[in-house]
Amino acid sequence: MSETRIREEICRLGRSLFERGLTPGSSGNISVKLDDGGWLVTPTNASLGFLDPARMSRLDAGGRLVSGDAPTKEVPLHTALYQTRMAARAIVHLHSTHSVALSMLPEIDPRAALPPMTPYYLMKCGQTALVPYYRPGDPAVADAIKGLAGKYSSVLLANHGPVVSGDTLEAAVFAMEELEETARLYLLLRGLNPRYLSPAQVEDLVKVFGLELPEHHHD
């Protein structure tokens, strides 16, 4: 896909996420890795609903601004994911309501923020890590992401929002939507003792679809 097309795709999908209420105001950011090692990222204080393809921040492989508006303050977060998750070609970070709510619950396991609720959650998101709270833009969040060693494509930032990577921008957006819907399901069913997928059912999905799930031992 040409850089022009990628710029248009970021705007199109950003608008779709915004119009469905998945990230309010000027919150959330999107980045896509380019073939030359650099990447495009949404500018700081930009609403995902009203992006201009010509004003997208263009960074070089070292994360320095080459052209466009000043980038989102979450560049360290995106950089850390690209450095550790080699398959990642795109990253979406939102402030979606149900995922943020999930990140604030006391019972959440940092190694698996959600139980195996549906096959599509496992197929699109794998397992989701929970990273402790850091203020937005804090470079220390990069160290927390690096500590996950690239094992997770979906991460919740406590009291802040979800971050999802994918091998294409569309894949990252679809996985983000799946994460948000699964968080919503979890909140709907909380306290109702729902049936989750059994270890055998999870193992079947792993085998049939070639899933790579981080090792997780239920206490």
DRENPA-3360 file (N, C-alpha, C; in nm, 2 decimals, always signed):
BEGIN
1 = MSETRIRE = +0.08/-0.12/+0.00/+0.00/+0.00/+0.00/+0.09/+0.13/+0.00 ~ +0.06/+0.22/-0.09/+0.14/+0.35/-0.09/+0.12/+0.43/+0.03 ~ +0.21/+0.52/+0.05/+0.20/+0.61/+0.17/+0.08/+0.69/+0.16 ~ +0.04/+0.74/+0.04/-0.08/+0.82/+0.03/-0.20/+0.74/+0.07 ~ -0.21/+0.61/+0.03/-0.32/+0.52/+0.07/-0.32/+0.50/+0.22 ~ -0.21/+0.48/+0.28/-0.20/+0.46/+0.42/-0.25/+0.58/+0.50 ~ -0.21/+0.70/+0.45/-0.26/+0.82/+0.52/-0.41/+0.83/+0.51 ~ -0.47/+0.80/+0.39/-0.62/+0.80/+0.38/-0.68/+0.69/+0.47;
9 = EICRLGRS = -0.62/+0.58/+0.48/-0.67/+0.46/+0.56/-0.67/+0.50/+0.71 ~ -0.57/+0.57/+0.75/-0.57/+0.61/+0.89/-0.68/+0.71/+0.92 ~ -0.71/+0.80/+0.83/-0.82/+0.90/+0.84/-0.95/+0.82/+0.84 ~ -0.97/+0.73/+0.75/-1.10/+0.66/+0.73/-1.13/+0.58/+0.85 ~ -1.03/+0.50/+0.90/-1.06/+0.41/+1.02/-1.07/+0.49/+1.14 ~ -0.99/+0.60/+1.15/-0.99/+0.69/+1.27/-1.13/+0.75/+1.28 ~ -1.19/+0.80/+1.17/-1.32/+0.86/+1.17/-1.43/+0.75/+1.21 ~ -1.41/+0.63/+1.16/-1.50/+0.52/+1.20/-1.50/+0.50/+1.35;
17 = LFERGLTP = -1.38/+0.49/+1.41/-1.37/+0.47/+1.55/-1.44/+0.58/+1.63 ~ -1.41/+0.70/+1.59/-1.46/+0.82/+1.65/-1.61/+0.83/+1.65 ~ -1.66/+0.81/+1.53/-1.81/+0.82/+1.51/-1.89/+0.72/+1.58 ~ -1.83/+0.61/+1.62/-1.90/+0.51/+1.70/-1.87/+0.52/+1.85 ~ -1.81/+0.63/+1.88/-1.79/+0.67/+2.03/-1.68/+0.58/+2.10 ~ -1.59/+0.53/+2.02/-1.49/+0.45/+2.08/-1.37/+0.52/+2.13 ~ -1.36/+0.65/+2.10/-1.26/+0.74/+2.16/-1.30/+0.88/+2.15 ~ -1.32/+0.95/+2.27/-1.39/+1.08/+2.27/-1.29/+1.19/+2.25;
25 = GSSGNISV = -1.34/+1.31/+2.21/-1.26/+1.43/+2.20/-1.13/+1.41/+2.11 ~ -1.02/+1.46/+2.16/-0.89/+1.44/+2.09/-0.81/+1.33/+2.14 ~ -0.88/+1.23/+2.21/-0.81/+1.12/+2.27/-0.78/+1.01/+2.16 ~ -0.69/+0.92/+2.19/-0.65/+0.81/+2.11/-0.55/+0.85/+2.00 ~ -0.48/+0.75/+1.95/-0.38/+0.77/+1.84/-0.36/+0.65/+1.76 ~ -0.31/+0.66/+1.64/-0.29/+0.55/+1.55/-0.16/+0.57/+1.48 ~ -0.08/+0.46/+1.46/+0.04/+0.47/+1.39/+0.05/+0.35/+1.29 ~ +0.12/+0.37/+1.18/+0.15/+0.27/+1.08/+0.29/+0.27/+1.04;
33 = KLDDGGWL = +0.36/+0.16/+1.04/+0.50/+0.15/+1.00/+0.51/+0.15/+0.85 ~ +0.61/+0.22/+0.80/+0.63/+0.23/+0.65/+0.75/+0.14/+0.61 ~ +0.75/+0.11/+0.48/+0.86/+0.02/+0.43/+1.00/+0.07/+0.45 ~ +1.02/+0.20/+0.46/+1.15/+0.25/+0.48/+1.20/+0.25/+0.63 ~ +1.11/+0.19/+0.72/+1.15/+0.18/+0.86/+1.09/+0.30/+0.94 ~ +1.05/+0.40/+0.87/+0.98/+0.51/+0.94/+0.84/+0.48/+0.97 ~ +0.76/+0.58/+1.02/+0.62/+0.55/+1.04/+0.54/+0.68/+1.04 ~ +0.41/+0.66/+1.01/+0.31/+0.77/+1.02/+0.24/+0.76/+1.15;
41 = VTPTNASL = +0.21/+0.87/+1.22/+0.13/+0.87/+1.34/+0.04/+0.99/+1.35 ~ -0.07/+0.98/+1.42/-0.16/+1.09/+1.43/-0.10/+1.20/+1.51 ~ -0.13/+1.33/+1.48/-0.07/+1.44/+1.55/-0.12/+1.46/+1.69 ~ -0.05/+1.53/+1.77/-0.10/+1.56/+1.91/-0.22/+1.65/+1.91 ~ -0.31/+1.63/+2.00/-0.44/+1.70/+2.01/-0.53/+1.69/+1.89 ~ -0.51/+1.59/+1.81/-0.60/+1.57/+1.69/-0.71/+1.47/+1.73 ~ -0.83/+1.51/+1.68/-0.94/+1.41/+1.70/-0.94/+1.31/+1.59 ~ -0.95/+1.18/+1.62/-0.95/+1.08/+1.52/-1.07/+1.09/+1.42;
49 = GFLDPARM = -1.17/+1.17/+1.46/-1.28/+1.19/+1.37/-1.25/+1.30/+1.26 ~ -1.15/+1.38/+1.27/-1.13/+1.49/+1.18/-0.98/+1.50/+1.14 ~ -0.92/+1.39/+1.10/-0.78/+1.39/+1.06/-0.76/+1.44/+0.92 ~ -0.65/+1.50/+0.90/-0.61/+1.55/+0.76/-0.49/+1.46/+0.71 ~ -0.51/+1.39/+0.60/-0.40/+1.30/+0.56/-0.27/+1.38/+0.53 ~ -0.28/+1.50/+0.49/-0.16/+1.58/+0.46/-0.08/+1.63/+0.59 ~ -0.15/+1.63/+0.70/-0.09/+1.68/+0.83/-0.04/+1.57/+0.92 ~ -0.05/+1.44/+0.88/-0.01/+1.33/+0.96/+0.14/+1.35/+0.99;
57 = SRLDAGGR = +0.18/+1.31/+1.11/+0.32/+1.32/+1.15/+0.40/+1.21/+1.09 ~ +0.50/+1.24/+1.02/+0.59/+1.14/+0.95/+0.72/+1.14/+1.03 ~ +0.75/+1.02/+1.09/+0.87/+1.00/+1.17/+0.97/+0.91/+1.10 ~ +1.10/+0.93/+1.12/+1.20/+0.84/+1.07/+1.21/+0.72/+1.16 ~ +1.30/+0.63/+1.12/+1.32/+0.50/+1.19/+1.36/+0.53/+1.34 ~ +1.42/+0.64/+1.36/+1.46/+0.68/+1.50/+1.36/+0.75/+1.58 ~ +1.24/+0.77/+1.52/+1.13/+0.83/+1.59/+1.13/+0.99/+1.59 ~ +1.22/+1.04/+1.50/+1.23/+1.19/+1.49/+1.13/+1.24/+1.38;
65 = LVSGDAPT = +1.07/+1.36/+1.40/+0.97/+1.41/+1.31/+1.04/+1.46/+1.18 ~ +0.99/+1.41/+1.07/+1.04/+1.45/+0.94/+0.95/+1.55/+0.87 ~ +0.82/+1.53/+0.88/+0.73/+1.63/+0.82/+0.59/+1.61/+0.89 ~ +0.50/+1.71/+0.86/+0.37/+1.71/+0.92/+0.37/+1.78/+1.06 ~ +0.25/+1.77/+1.13/+0.23/+1.83/+1.26/+0.31/+1.75/+1.37 ~ +0.33/+1.82/+1.48/+0.39/+1.75/+1.60/+0.31/+1.62/+1.63 ~ +0.38/+1.51/+1.66/+0.32/+1.39/+1.68/+0.26/+1.37/+1.82 ~ +0.17/+1.28/+1.84/+0.11/+1.24/+1.97/+0.22/+1.23/+2.07;
73 = KEVPLHTA = +0.19/+1.26/+2.20/+0.29/+1.24/+2.31/+0.31/+1.10/+2.34 ~ +0.23/+1.01/+2.28/+0.24/+0.87/+2.31/+0.34/+0.80/+2.22 ~ +0.43/+0.87/+2.15/+0.53/+0.81/+2.06/+0.62/+0.71/+2.14 ~ +0.66/+0.73/+2.26/+0.74/+0.63/+2.33/+0.66/+0.49/+2.35 ~ +0.53/+0.50/+2.37/+0.45/+0.38/+2.38/+0.45/+0.30/+2.24 ~ +0.43/+0.37/+2.14/+0.43/+0.31/+2.00/+0.57/+0.25/+1.97 ~ +0.67/+0.33/+2.00/+0.81/+0.29/+1.97/+0.84/+0.16/+2.04 ~ +0.80/+0.15/+2.17/+0.83/+0.03/+2.25/+0.77/-0.09/+2.19;
81 = LYQTRMAA = +0.64/-0.07/+2.15/+0.57/-0.19/+2.09/+0.63/-0.23/+1.96 ~ +0.67/-0.14/+1.87/+0.74/-0.18/+1.75/+0.87/-0.24/+1.77 ~ +0.94/-0.20/+1.87/+1.07/-0.26/+1.90/+1.07/-0.40/+1.96 ~ +0.96/-0.43/+2.03/+0.95/-0.56/+2.09/+0.85/-0.66/+2.02 ~ +0.76/-0.60/+1.94/+0.66/-0.69/+1.87/+0.70/-0.68/+1.72 ~ +0.79/-0.76/+1.68/+0.84/-0.75/+1.54/+0.74/-0.76/+1.43 ~ +0.63/-0.84/+1.46/+0.53/-0.85/+1.35/+0.44/-0.73/+1.34 ~ +0.44/-0.64/+1.44/+0.35/-0.52/+1.44/+0.39/-0.43/+1.32;
89 = RAIVHLHS = +0.28/-0.40/+1.25/+0.29/-0.29/+1.14/+0.20/-0.17/+1.17 ~ +0.11/-0.19/+1.26/+0.02/-0.08/+1.30/-0.02/-0.09/+1.44 ~ -0.05/+0.02/+1.51/-0.08/+0.03/+1.65/-0.20/+0.13/+1.66 ~ -0.30/+0.08/+1.74/-0.42/+0.17/+1.77/-0.43/+0.18/+1.92 ~ -0.44/+0.30/+1.97/-0.45/+0.33/+2.12/-0.58/+0.42/+2.13 ~ -0.68/+0.37/+2.21/-0.80/+0.44/+2.23/-0.83/+0.46/+2.38 ~ -0.93/+0.54/+2.41/-0.98/+0.56/+2.54/-1.12/+0.50/+2.55 ~ -1.14/+0.38/+2.50/-1.28/+0.32/+2.48/-1.33/+0.28/+2.62;
97 = THSVALSM = -1.46/+0.32/+2.64/-1.52/+0.31/+2.78/-1.50/+0.18/+2.85 ~ -1.54/+0.07/+2.78/-1.55/-0.06/+2.86/-1.41/-0.11/+2.89 ~ -1.31/-0.09/+2.79/-1.18/-0.13/+2.82/-1.11/-0.05/+2.93 ~ -1.14/+0.08/+2.94/-1.09/+0.16/+3.05/-1.15/+0.12/+3.18 ~ -1.28/+0.09/+3.18/-1.35/+0.04/+3.30/-1.28/-0.09/+3.35 ~ -1.26/-0.18/+3.25/-1.20/-0.31/+3.29/-1.06/-0.29/+3.35 ~ -0.99/-0.19/+3.30/-0.85/-0.17/+3.35/-0.85/-0.12/+3.50 ~ -0.96/-0.07/+3.55/-0.97/-0.02/+3.68/-1.03/-0.12/+3.79;
105 = LPEIDPRA = -1.06/-0.24/+3.74/-1.12/-0.33/+3.84/-1.01/-0.40/+3.92 ~ -1.04/-0.43/+4.05/-0.94/-0.48/+4.14/-0.90/-0.63/+4.11 ~ -0.99/-0.70/+4.05/-0.96/-0.85/+4.03/-0.88/-0.88/+3.91 ~ -0.85/-0.78/+3.82/-0.79/-0.81/+3.69/-0.65/-0.87/+3.71 ~ -0.62/-0.98/+3.64/-0.49/-1.04/+3.64/-0.40/-0.97/+3.53 ~ -0.29/-0.92/+3.57/-0.20/-0.84/+3.48/-0.16/-0.93/+3.36 ~ -0.15/-1.06/+3.38/-0.11/-1.15/+3.27/-0.22/-1.19/+3.18 ~ -0.34/-1.17/+3.22/-0.46/-1.21/+3.14/-0.58/-1.12/+3.19;
113 = ALPPMTPY = -0.59/-1.00/+3.14/-0.69/-0.91/+3.19/-0.83/-0.96/+3.17 ~ -0.85/-1.04/+3.07/-0.98/-1.10/+3.04/-0.97/-1.25/+3.04 ~ -1.07/-1.32/+3.09/-1.07/-1.47/+3.08/-1.10/-1.51/+2.93 ~ -1.09/-1.64/+2.90/-1.12/-1.68/+2.76/-1.27/-1.69/+2.74 ~ -1.33/-1.58/+2.70/-1.47/-1.56/+2.69/-1.53/-1.61/+2.56 ~ -1.47/-1.57/+2.45/-1.52/-1.61/+2.32/-1.40/-1.65/+2.23 ~ -1.43/-1.73/+2.13/-1.32/-1.77/+2.04/-1.26/-1.65/+1.96 ~ -1.34/-1.56/+1.92/-1.29/-1.45/+1.84/-1.20/-1.35/+1.93;
121 = YLMKCGQT = -1.23/-1.34/+2.06/-1.14/-1.27/+2.14/-1.00/-1.33/+2.14 ~ -0.99/-1.46/+2.16/-0.86/-1.53/+2.15/-0.80/-1.52/+2.02 ~ -0.88/-1.53/+1.91/-0.82/-1.53/+1.77/-0.77/-1.39/+1.73 ~ -0.84/-1.29/+1.78/-0.80/-1.15/+1.74/-0.70/-1.09/+1.84 ~ -0.72/-1.12/+1.96/-0.64/-1.04/+2.07/-0.54/-1.13/+2.14 ~ -0.56/-1.26/+2.14/-0.47/-1.35/+2.22/-0.51/-1.33/+2.36 ~ -0.41/-1.30/+2.45/-0.44/-1.26/+2.58/-0.41/-1.11/+2.60 ~ -0.46/-1.04/+2.70/-0.44/-0.90/+2.71/-0.36/-0.87/+2.84;
129 = ALVPYYRP = -0.25/-0.81/+2.83/-0.17/-0.77/+2.96/-0.23/-0.64/+3.01 ~ -0.21/-0.62/+3.15/-0.25/-0.50/+3.21/-0.12/-0.44/+3.26 ~ -0.09/-0.31/+3.22/+0.03/-0.24/+3.26/-0.02/-0.14/+3.37 ~ +0.06/-0.12/+3.47/+0.03/-0.02/+3.58/+0.01/+0.12/+3.52 ~ -0.05/+0.21/+3.60/-0.08/+0.34/+3.56/+0.05/+0.42/+3.55 ~ +0.06/+0.50/+3.44/+0.16/+0.60/+3.42/+0.09/+0.72/+3.36 ~ +0.13/+0.84/+3.39/+0.06/+0.95/+3.32/+0.08/+0.95/+3.17 ~ -0.02/+1.00/+3.10/-0.01/+0.99/+2.95/+0.12/+1.06/+2.90;
137 = GDPAVADA = +0.19/+0.99/+2.81/+0.32/+1.04/+2.76/+0.44/+1.01/+2.84 ~ +0.42/+0.95/+2.96/+0.54/+0.92/+3.04/+0.63/+0.82/+2.97 ~ +0.76/+0.86/+2.95/+0.85/+0.76/+2.88/+0.86/+0.63/+2.96 ~ +0.83/+0.63/+3.09/+0.84/+0.50/+3.17/+0.75/+0.40/+3.12 ~ +0.64/+0.44/+3.05/+0.55/+0.34/+3.00/+0.62/+0.25/+2.89 ~ +0.72/+0.31/+2.82/+0.79/+0.23/+2.72/+0.87/+0.11/+2.79 ~ +0.92/+0.14/+2.91/+0.99/+0.03/+2.98/+0.89/-0.08/+3.02 ~ +0.77/-0.04/+3.07/+0.67/-0.14/+3.10/+0.63/-0.22/+2.98;
145 = IKGLAGKY = +0.62/-0.16/+2.87/+0.58/-0.23/+2.75/+0.70/-0.33/+2.71 ~ +0.82/-0.28/+2.72/+0.94/-0.36/+2.69/+0.94/-0.48/+2.78 ~ +0.90/-0.47/+2.90/+0.90/-0.57/+3.00/+0.81/-0.69/+2.96 ~ +0.71/-0.66/+2.87/+0.62/-0.77/+2.82/+0.69/-0.85/+2.72 ~ +0.81/-0.81/+2.67/+0.89/-0.89/+2.58/+0.82/-0.93/+2.45 ~ +0.73/-0.84/+2.40/+0.66/-0.87/+2.27/+0.57/-0.98/+2.27 ~ +0.53/-1.04/+2.39/+0.44/-1.15/+2.40/+0.29/-1.12/+2.37 ~ +0.26/-0.99/+2.39/+0.12/-0.95/+2.38/+0.10/-0.85/+2.27;
153 = SSVLLANH = -0.01/-0.88/+2.19/-0.05/-0.78/+2.09/-0.15/-0.69/+2.14 ~ -0.21/-0.72/+2.25/-0.31/-0.63/+2.32/-0.28/-0.60/+2.46 ~ -0.28/-0.47/+2.50/-0.24/-0.43/+2.63/-0.34/-0.33/+2.68 ~ -0.37/-0.34/+2.81/-0.45/-0.23/+2.88/-0.36/-0.15/+2.96 ~ -0.36/-0.01/+2.94/-0.29/+0.08/+3.03/-0.39/+0.11/+3.15 ~ -0.35/+0.09/+3.27/-0.45/+0.10/+3.38/-0.50/+0.25/+3.39 ~ -0.63/+0.26/+3.41/-0.70/+0.39/+3.42/-0.68/+0.48/+3.30 ~ -0.65/+0.42/+3.18/-0.61/+0.50/+3.06/-0.67/+0.45/+2.94;
161 = GPVVSGDT = -0.64/+0.33/+2.90/-0.70/+0.28/+2.78/-0.62/+0.16/+2.71 ~ -0.68/+0.10/+2.61/-0.62/-0.01/+2.54/-0.52/+0.03/+2.43 ~ -0.43/-0.06/+2.41/-0.33/-0.04/+2.30/-0.32/-0.18/+2.23 ~ -0.35/-0.18/+2.10/-0.35/-0.30/+2.02/-0.26/-0.29/+1.90 ~ -0.18/-0.39/+1.87/-0.10/-0.39/+1.75/-0.15/-0.50/+1.65 ~ -0.12/-0.48/+1.52/-0.16/-0.58/+1.42/-0.06/-0.58/+1.31 ~ -0.07/-0.68/+1.22/+0.01/-0.68/+1.10/-0.03/-0.59/+0.99 ~ -0.16/-0.54/+1.00/-0.21/-0.43/+0.92/-0.29/-0.34/+1.01;
169 = LEAAVFAM = -0.32/-0.22/+0.96/-0.40/-0.13/+1.04/-0.54/-0.18/+1.06 ~ -0.59/-0.24/+0.95/-0.73/-0.29/+0.96/-0.73/-0.40/+1.07 ~ -0.63/-0.49/+1.07/-0.63/-0.60/+1.17/-0.62/-0.54/+1.31 ~ -0.54/-0.44/+1.33/-0.53/-0.37/+1.46/-0.66/-0.31/+1.50 ~ -0.73/-0.25/+1.41/-0.86/-0.19/+1.44/-0.97/-0.30/+1.48 ~ -0.97/-0.41/+1.40/-1.06/-0.52/+1.42/-1.04/-0.58/+1.56 ~ -0.91/-0.60/+1.59/-0.87/-0.66/+1.72/-0.91/-0.56/+1.84 ~ -0.89/-0.43/+1.82/-0.93/-0.33/+1.92/-1.08/-0.34/+1.94;
177 = EELEETAR = -1.16/-0.35/+1.83/-1.31/-0.36/+1.85/-1.35/-0.49/+1.92 ~ -1.27/-0.60/+1.90/-1.30/-0.72/+1.96/-1.27/-0.71/+2.11 ~ -1.16/-0.65/+2.15/-1.12/-0.62/+2.29/-1.23/-0.54/+2.36 ~ -1.27/-0.43/+2.30/-1.37/-0.35/+2.36/-1.50/-0.42/+2.38 ~ -1.55/-0.50/+2.28/-1.67/-0.58/+2.30/-1.66/-0.69/+2.41 ~ -1.54/-0.75/+2.42/-1.52/-0.85/+2.52/-1.51/-0.79/+2.66 ~ -1.45/-0.67/+2.67/-1.45/-0.60/+2.80/-1.60/-0.56/+2.84 ~ -1.68/-0.53/+2.74/-1.82/-0.50/+2.76/-1.89/-0.62/+2.81;
185 = LYLLLRGL = -1.87/-0.73/+2.75/-1.93/-0.86/+2.79/-1.89/-0.89/+2.93 ~ -1.76/-0.87/+2.96/-1.71/-0.91/+3.10/-1.79/-0.82/+3.20 ~ -1.80/-0.69/+3.17/-1.87/-0.61/+3.27/-2.02/-0.64/+3.28 ~ -2.08/-0.68/+3.17/-2.22/-0.73/+3.17/-2.24/-0.85/+3.25 ~ -2.14/-0.94/+3.25/-2.16/-1.07/+3.31/-2.09/-1.08/+3.45 ~ -2.03/-0.97/+3.49/-1.95/-0.97/+3.62/-2.05/-1.01/+3.73 ~ -2.01/-1.11/+3.81/-2.08/-1.15/+3.93/-2.19/-1.25/+3.89 ~ -2.21/-1.29/+3.77/-2.31/-1.38/+3.73/-2.26/-1.52/+3.70;
193 = NPRYLSPA = -2.13/-1.54/+3.73/-2.07/-1.68/+3.72/-2.09/-1.74/+3.58 ~ -2.05/-1.66/+3.47/-2.07/-1.72/+3.34/-1.98/-1.83/+3.31 ~ -2.01/-1.91/+3.20/-1.92/-2.02/+3.15/-1.82/-1.96/+3.06 ~ -1.69/-1.98/+3.09/-1.59/-1.94/+3.00/-1.55/-2.06/+2.91 ~ -1.46/-2.04/+2.81/-1.41/-2.15/+2.74/-1.32/-2.24/+2.83 ~ -1.34/-2.37/+2.81/-1.26/-2.46/+2.89/-1.11/-2.46/+2.84 ~ -1.02/-2.51/+2.92/-0.88/-2.53/+2.87/-0.87/-2.61/+2.74 ~ -0.96/-2.72/+2.73/-0.96/-2.80/+2.61/-1.01/-2.72/+2.49;
201 = QVEDLVKV = -1.11/-2.64/+2.51/-1.16/-2.56/+2.40/-1.06/-2.45/+2.36 ~ -0.99/-2.39/+2.45/-0.88/-2.30/+2.42/-0.77/-2.37/+2.34 ~ -0.73/-2.49/+2.39/-0.63/-2.57/+2.32/-0.67/-2.60/+2.18 ~ -0.79/-2.63/+2.16/-0.84/-2.66/+2.02/-0.83/-2.54/+1.93 ~ -0.86/-2.42/+1.98/-0.84/-2.30/+1.90/-0.70/-2.27/+1.87 ~ -0.61/-2.30/+1.97/-0.47/-2.28/+1.95/-0.42/-2.37/+1.84 ~ -0.46/-2.49/+1.84/-0.42/-2.59/+1.74/-0.47/-2.56/+1.60 ~ -0.60/-2.53/+1.59/-0.67/-2.51/+1.46/-0.63/-2.38/+1.40;
209 = FGLELPEH = -0.61/-2.28/+1.48/-0.58/-2.14/+1.42/-0.44/-2.10/+1.44 ~ -0.36/-2.19/+1.50/-0.21/-2.15/+1.52/-0.19/-2.03/+1.61 ~ -0.27/-2.02/+1.71/-0.26/-1.90/+1.80/-0.14/-1.92/+1.89 ~ -0.08/-1.80/+1.92/+0.04/-1.80/+2.01/-0.01/-1.72/+2.13 ~ -0.04/-1.79/+2.24/-0.09/-1.73/+2.36/+0.03/-1.73/+2.46 ~ +0.05/-1.61/+2.53/+0.15/-1.61/+2.63/+0.12/-1.72/+2.74 ~ +0.22/-1.78/+2.79/+0.19/-1.88/+2.90/+0.12/-1.82/+3.01 ~ +0.01/-1.88/+3.06/-0.07/-1.82/+3.17/-0.12/-1.93/+3.26;
217 = HHD = -0.08/-1.93/+3.38/-0.12/-2.03/+3.48/-0.23/-1.97/+3.57 ~ -0.35/-2.04/+3.57/-0.45/-1.99/+3.66/-0.42/-2.03/+3.80 ~ -0.43/-1.93/+3.89/-0.40/-1.96/+4.03/-0.51/-2.04/+4.09;
% end
